[in-house]
């Protein structure tokens, strides 16, 4: 199977990549994360994915768009904010996978115990129908800690928050309370 894997970041890619390679799946990474804030954080994550791709000899496609204003001007609740983010990235991943003749697409968001797993699965299936391409679903959460250990061993940059300006601000407020 030729699989396009949306990569939210390098550390979250390590465990899924290990499993998919073991299953002899032909994986191409896909970095599309216009939600990351601030710009220097976006650059760190992009650079780390490039470094990880070099280490793993992994082909990665990059769509370098930055949409900070979309999140800076956001006024909805937290659940809707994540929905907006998942939709944007999964839609682009599914469309790219279909246009470039992949058999299926997936996302490293499925490794994080902090993400809304059921919503990601639902949206993945929705975009699979929209574009006529399979959504490869696998619950990678059991390997989250293992993936973080791999990232640490490889000395990959590991971020402290999800990525958008809202999660960044929440992290900053939390630090001030300590």
C-alpha positions in Angstrom: 0.0 0.0 0.0 1.2 3.5 -0.9 0.2 5.7 2.2 0.4 9.4 2.7 0.9 10.2 6.4 0.1 13.7 7.6 2.9 14.6 10.1 1.9 17.0 12.8 5.5 16.9 14.0 8.6 14.6 14.0 8.1 13.1 17.6 4.6 12.1 16.9 5.7 10.4 13.7 8.3 8.1 15.2 6.0 5.4 16.6 3.5 5.2 13.6 6.4 5.2 11.2 8.0 2.3 13.1 4.8 0.2 12.9 4.0 1.1 9.3 7.5 0.3 8.1 7.3 -3.0 10.0 4.1 -3.8 8.1 5.9 -3.1 4.8 3.7 -0.1 4.0 5.2 2.4 1.6 4.9 5.6 3.6 5.4 9.2 2.3 5.2 11.9 4.9 3.1 15.0 4.4 3.9 18.2 6.4 1.1 20.6 6.3 0.5 22.5 9.6 -0.5 26.1 9.0 -1.8 26.4 12.5 1.5 26.3 14.4 2.2 29.5 16.4 4.4 31.4 16.7 6.4 31.4 13.4 9.6 30.4 15.1 7.8 27.3 16.6 6.5 26.5 13.1 10.1 26.7 11.8 11.4 24.5 14.6 8.8 21.8 13.8 9.4 22.0 10.1 13.2 21.8 10.6 12.8 18.8 12.9 10.6 16.9 10.4 13.3 17.5 7.8 16.0 16.3 10.1 13.9 13.2 11.0 13.2 12.5 7.3 16.9 12.6 6.7 17.6 10.2 9.6 14.9 7.8 8.5 15.5 8.2 4.7 11.8 9.1 4.5 10.3 11.0 1.6 8.2 13.9 2.8 6.1 16.3 0.8 5.9 19.9 2.3 3.2 22.4 1.9 4.6 25.5 3.5 1.6 27.7 4.4 1.3 29.7 7.5 -2.2 30.9 8.6 -1.6 32.4 12.0 -4.4 35.0 11.5 -7.0 32.3 11.2 -6.3 31.2 14.8 -5.4 34.6 16.2 -8.8 35.9 15.2 -10.6 32.7 16.5 -13.5 33.4 18.9 -15.2 29.9 19.3 -14.8 27.3 22.0 -11.9 24.9 22.3 -13.7 21.9 20.8 -14.5 23.8 17.7 -11.0 25.2 17.5 -9.6 21.6 17.2 -12.3 20.7 14.8 -11.3 23.5 12.5 -7.6 22.5 12.8 -8.3 18.8 12.1 -10.6 19.6 9.1 -8.0 22.0 7.5 -5.2 19.5 7.7 -7.1 16.3 6.9 -8.9 17.9 4.0 -5.5 19.0 2.5 -4.0 15.6 3.2 -6.8 13.6 1.6 -6.9 15.9 -1.5 -3.1 15.6 -1.9 -3.2 11.8 -1.5 -5.9 11.5 -4.2 -4.3 13.9 -6.6 -1.0 12.1 -6.3 -2.3 8.6 -6.6 -1.8 7.3 -3.1 -3.9 4.3 -2.0 -4.7 5.9 1.4 -4.0 8.6 3.9 -3.6 8.8 7.6 -2.3 11.2 10.3 0.2 11.1 13.2 -2.5 12.9 15.2 -3.7 9.4 15.9 -0.8 8.8 18.2 -1.5 11.5 20.7 -3.6 10.8 23.8 -4.2 14.6 24.0 -6.1 14.8 20.7 -9.8 14.1 20.1 -9.3 10.6 18.6 -12.9 10.0 17.7 -13.3 13.3 15.8 -10.1 12.6 13.9 -11.4 9.2 12.9 -14.8 10.6 11.9 -13.2 13.4 9.8 -10.7 11.0 8.2 -13.6 8.9 7.0 -15.5 11.9 5.9 -12.7 13.1 3.7 -12.1 9.6 2.4 -15.7 9.7 1.0 -15.3 13.2 -0.3 -12.2 12.4 -2.3 -12.7 8.7 -3.0 -9.6 7.5 -1.2 -9.2 5.2 1.8 -8.6 6.6 5.3 -6.1 4.3 7.0 -7.2 4.2 10.6 -5.0 2.8 13.3 -5.0 3.7 16.9 -1.3 4.5 17.6 -1.9 5.8 21.1 -0.5 2.7 22.8 2.9 3.7 21.4 2.9 7.4 22.4 5.4 7.1 25.2 7.6 4.7 23.1 7.5 7.3 20.3 8.6 10.1 22.7 11.5 7.9 23.9 12.6 7.4 20.3 12.4 11.1 19.6 14.5 11.8 22.7 17.0 9.2 21.7 17.2 10.8 18.2 17.6 14.2 19.9 14.5 15.6 18.1 13.0 18.8 19.2 9.9 18.0 21.3 7.4 20.8 21.7 5.4 21.5 24.8 2.0 22.2 23.3 -0.3 21.2 20.5 0.6 24.1 18.2 -2.0 26.7 17.7 -2.0 30.1 19.3 -4.8 29.1 21.6 -2.9 26.1 23.0 0.3 28.3 23.1 -1.6 30.9 25.2 -3.0 28.2 27.5 0.5 26.9 28.1 1.8 30.4 28.8 -1.0 31.0 31.4 -0.2 27.6 33.0 3.5 28.6 33.4 2.5 31.8 35.1 0.4 30.0 37.7 3.3 27.8 38.7 
